[in-house]
C-alpha cells in the first residue's frame, strides 16, 4: 500500500513536496475554492484546525478550479483571500485537478481508496472532504454539503 504522506504534492509556491510533515497525524484533505457556495466552510475547517491541531490533526486544502471556475486566482490571491477572509492557518497547497487526465496523484489515491456514492470515483464538487487516520488510511469521504462541524465526532474517534 502506498503511504499517503509520500505522494508528491505541489506547495503553494509551486515546489514539489509531500505530506511527510503530517505523518502520524489525522488529516482532513479538502478540495477548496474561493468563489463557491460552500466557501464559508473555510470558517468551520479553520475551527477544526484550531480545536484539534494540538492533538495531532491537520486540515489540508487543495484549491481546484474544475467546478464552475470558482477558483480562478493564482497562489498568492488564494492565500490572501483565505487569510484575510477566514483567517485560515492550515496549509493551502498549489491549485490542482481532482478529476480527468491531469488528476493530481494525491487525489487519484484518495478516490481509489474512498469511492463516493454508488462507487463513483469522480469528485462531484468543491469541498469534498477525505478523513485520513494516523496510519495514513483513508477512512471516510464526505460530500461537499457535509459541514465541517459535523465531522468533529469522527475526528475525535481517530485522535
N, C-alpha and C positions, 0 to 999 in steps of 0.2 A: 504494500500500500504506500502511496506517495505521502510524504509528510507535507501538510498544507503550508507549514511555515518555511519550507524550502522552495516553494514555487516562485519563480521570478515575477516581480511586480514593478511597476514604474512609480517612483516617488513623484510628488508634485513638481519637482524641479526637472523631471524627465530622466533622472538617473535610474539605473536598474538596481533594485534592492530585493529584499524578501521580507517575510514576516517573522524572521528569526527573533527579533526583539520581543515578540509576543508568544514565543514558545512557552508552553506550560500555563498560558492564560486561557480563560474563557473569552471567546471573541464573538462579536456580533458584526458580520460583514453586510454592508448595505450599499446598493447602487442608488446614488443620490442625484438630485437635480435642484437647481435654484429657482426654477420658474414653473413648478408643478403644484397641483392642488394639494399634494402631500408634503410639500416643502416645510410647512410648520412642524412636521415631525422632527426636524432638526432639534427643536427645543426639548422634546422628550428623549431623543437619543443622547443629547448632552446631559440631561438629568440622570440617565442611566450611567453614563460615563462617570459623572461626579459621585454618584451614590456607591458604585461598586469598584472603582479603579484601585482603591487601596486593598481590595481583596483579590486582585489578580484578574481584572476584567477590562477589556478594551472594545470600544466601538471603532470600526474601521470603515471609512467612507470612500467609495469609488464612484466619482462623477461619471455620468453617462448621458450622451445626447441623442440616444436612439429612439426616444419616445416623445414625439411631438416637438423635437428640437428644443427641449426645455432646459438644456444645459449648454447654452451657446458660448459662454465665456472661456477665456484661457485660464491657466492655473492661477495666475495672480488675481484675476477677477473673482474666481470661485473662492479662493482663500479669503479675500477681502469681504465678500458677501457673507460667508459663513461666520467670520469673526465679528463683523460689525452688526449683523442682523440677529445672530443667535448665540454669539459668544462661544462658538464651537472651539473646543480644546482638543478633541480627539483627532487622530490623523486623517487627513484627506489626501488621497493619492492622485495620480495623474488620471485624466479622463480616459475611459476605456469603452470598448464594445462588450456587451454582455450576451449578444446573440450574433449569429451569422458567421461568415468565413473568418472574420477578424476577432472573434471572441477571445478575450484575454484568458490566458491559461488558468488563472485562479477561478474564473467563472466556469470554465469547462469542468474543472474539478468539482466545484460546488454543485453544478447542475447534475453531473453524473452521480454524485453521492446523495443528493436530496432532490429527486424529481418533484415536480409540482402536482397539482390536481390531475388525476387520471394518468399519472406517469409522464406528463408533459415536462420536457426539459427546458423549453423556452422560458425566458423571463418575460412576464407579461407587461410590466410597467416599472416605473421608478419606485424606489423604497421597498423592493423585495428584500427580505432580511433572512440571513442564514446564521444560526447559532452553532458555534463550534465549542466542543468541550476541551478540557485541559490537555487531553491526549491528541488533539487535532482532528477528532472525528466530528463530521457534520451531523448534528443531532436533530435539527429542525429547520424547516423552511417556512417562512411566514409571508402571507400575501401583503401587498402594499397597504391595504386597508387596516391591517393589524397595527394598532398604535403601540409605540414603544413602551408605554406604561403597562400594557397588557403582557409584557414579556418578563416582568420582574420575578414572578414565581418560578418560571423556567430557568432564569439566570441564577437565582438563589439556589436552586436544586443542584446546580453544577459547581457552585463556588465552595 
